[in-house]
Amino acid sequence: MKLYVLNDNKHSFEYVIDVIQTYLNLPYSQANSIVSIIHYNGKCEVMESDDKTEMLEVYEGMNKAGLLLKVEE
């Protein structure tokens, strides 16, 4: 399964960076790069896992934070 964060016009770069750091445990520089990819490409894959429980935990947290997400099998 793959988890993507989709671009929106609602959240600031810094907010999305903070959410990514919180739920994916990434350093600021990596989260910043991901947000740039989201901004310019409309989406970025942020996680790939066969562990559905792990994927669901991350999805639910980031979804509650208000990010637009997409999961592909």
Secondary structure as UniProt FT lines:
FT   STRAND          2..6
FT   HELIX           13..24
FT   HELIX           28..41
FT   STRAND          43..48
FT   HELIX           52..64
FT   TURN            65..66
FT   STRAND          68..72
//
